[in-house]
Amino acid sequence: PIGTQQIRVGVVQFSDEPRTMFSLDTYSTKAQVLGAVKALGFAGGELANIGLALDFVVENHFTRAGGSRVEEGVPQVLVLISAGPSSDEIRYGVVALKQASVFSFGLGAQAASRAELQHIATDDNLVFTVPEFRSFGDLQEKLLPYIVGVAQRHIVLKPPTIVTQEYGLNENW
């Protein structure tokens, strides 16, 4: 169920630049969310800057100001939908997602890069592809149990380990 104290949904569209269509705390009913999603148009643009979009959602949506309840232990879930490969580097956006403990799914259509979606998704099993955008509705039965399962748990993802200094075997430290 969608509500202020239940599941919250936000949408960011991306192409050259990411744009907030609505934040996590904008709508409080399923009917409102579905109406807003149905009213969305094509984002347009020349590029598909997925890396920029990942950074944008971490900085602007998975925060208290963006409507997130991460500080209350509520799992943060990203469902990235793409129809082609990224036009920019995704590595830093993926690290930001992991550091923010965001549980991520990758949905691809048409020419989406499965390798990129696997890199973004928390697990390879959370990548789903369809031949065209119209077929995303067919994924609902596969995807919803995963999302509901995540929403009902308290999940803490381990951020990546970053090595900042190396020591040789014969050096004293």
URVENRA-V374683 format. One record per residue. N is the residue number from 0. OMEGA is omega in whole degrees, -180 to 180 (999 if undefined). Layout:
((N;OMEGA) (N;OMEGA))
This chain:
((0;179) (1;179) (2;-177) (3;178) (4;180) (5;-180) (6;176) (7;-178) (8;173) (9;180) (10;173) (11;173) (12;-180) (13;170) (14;175) (15;-180) (16;174) (17;178) (18;176) (19;175) (20;168) (21;-176) (22;-178) (23;-178) (24;-179) (25;-176) (26;-177) (27;176) (28;178) (29;-179) (30;179) (31;180) (32;-180) (33;177) (34;180) (35;179) (36;180) (37;-179) (38;-179) (39;175) (40;177) (41;-176) (42;-178) (43;180) (44;-178) (45;-170) (46;172) (47;-177) (48;-178) (49;179) (50;178) (51;179) (52;179) (53;176) (54;-178) (55;-178) (56;178) (57;-176) (58;-172) (59;-177) (60;180) (61;179) (62;177) (63;-180) (64;179) (65;179) (66;180) (67;174) (68;-179) (69;-179) (70;177) (71;180) (72;180) (73;180) (74;179) (75;-175) (76;175) (77;171) (78;-180) (79;179) (80;-177) (81;177) (82;-179) (83;179) (84;179) (85;176) (86;-180) (87;-179) (88;-179) (89;-172) (90;-176) (91;176) (92;178) (93;177) (94;179) (95;177) (96;-178) (97;179) (98;178) (99;-180) (100;178) (101;177) (102;-169) (103;174) (104;175) (105;177) (106;-177) (107;175) (108;175) (109;-173) (110;-180) (111;179) (112;179) (113;179) (114;178) (115;180) (116;177) (117;178) (118;-179) (119;-176) (120;178) (121;-178) (122;179) (123;179) (124;-179) (125;176) (126;-179) (127;179) (128;177) (129;-178) (130;-179) (131;-176) (132;-178) (133;-177) (134;-179) (135;177) (136;179) (137;-179) (138;-174) (139;-178) (140;178) (141;-172) (142;-174) (143;179) (144;177) (145;-177) (146;178) (147;178) (148;178) (149;-177) (150;-177) (151;-177) (152;169) (153;-174) (154;174) (155;178) (156;179) (157;176) (158;-180) (159;176) (160;-180) (161;179) (162;-178) (163;180) (164;178) (165;177) (166;174) (167;-178) (168;-177) (169;-179) (170;175) (171;176) (172;999))
